Amino acid sequence: MRTDLNTVARQAAHWIAEADGLVIATGAGMGVDSGQPDFRGNEGFWKAYPALRQAGMSFKSVASPETFQRNPALAWGFYGHRLALYRRTVPHLGFQLLQDIGANLPAGAFVFTSNVDGQFQKAGYPSDRIVEVHGSIHRLQCQDWCVPDIWSAGAFTPDIDAGRCLLINEPPRCPHCAGIARPNILMFGDWRWIDQRTRQQQFAYNRWQHATPNIVMLEIGAGTDVTTVRQFTASSGRRFVRINPQHEPLLPRQALHMRSGALAGIQAIYAALVERGFIAAEAIEIVAPEAPPDDVRGACMLTPDPCGKV
């Protein structure tokens, strides 16, 4: 497998070395090497959080505007735990390696992510080069959509009863109507998500891509449960490298597949770029990732953290 990985990495490095710009397209698997949970379907979800199985609640039923209306303490127990988790998560080395690769291209790199965790911003990527296609947990909006406004969640510190996955303190409030605020995230069955921030990000991406003739995409950790990122790369008509540990029986013609986790795939491509002299050997030392601390892996037994669509 290692030989296959390195062979694909060299081909990917060849594409990148010829490119003008790089798109970094990521799904939930990008955060696994930072210690974030990764769920594949309800069984994976319930395996990590058995209390939800006992409650008969799927991820989709919890991660919905209906839950905010019916049980805001549970809804904010769910999202408050995720907010606290993402705030203390440290981005893994792969973020830095990708940033260094982009810095060596004429047009740089642009991020397209379905993750709502804000990890690219935390890793130092410029905010005007990121599309958060499903929104951000670090932004809030009114759950009743009284006005189409979005504001920072920075002033809100959730206090969670981890055993019951309930918010103990007061939920954040809308500054316009004093109603309960919710994360500015596209949820399941969501018709009230305010997408103005994401639309502005997509407009910036469109300008960049139209001005960048030769773009290569790295699709990293994008699964088949939430297909936004896969649809984005496959429909782009551009060459892309899919980094995903799962078997890929139907790979698009313009794609390569690296069957690996996010960090291992990124490291292999980076090493191949160093090998061909595209990146200076001493630029960044590649070391094996350390195991994340236990508290980053998740604690709230009623709260998941798919870090994908919602």
ABEGO torsion letter per residue (X at the ends): XAAAAAAAAAAAAAAAAABABBBBBBBAAAAAAAGBBBBBEAAAAAAABAAAAAAGBBAAAABBAAAAAABAAAAAAAAAAAAAAAAABBBBAAAAAAAAAAAABAAEBBBBBABAAGAAAAAGBBAAABBBAAEBAABBBBAAGABBBBBBAAABBBBBBAAAGBBABBBBBBAAAGBBBBBBBBBBGBAABBAAAAAAAAAAAAAAAAABABBBBBBBGBBAABAAAAAAAAAAGBBBBBBBABBBABBBAABBBBBBBAAAAAAAAAAAAAAAGABBAAABBBBBBBBBBAAAAEABAABBBAGBAX
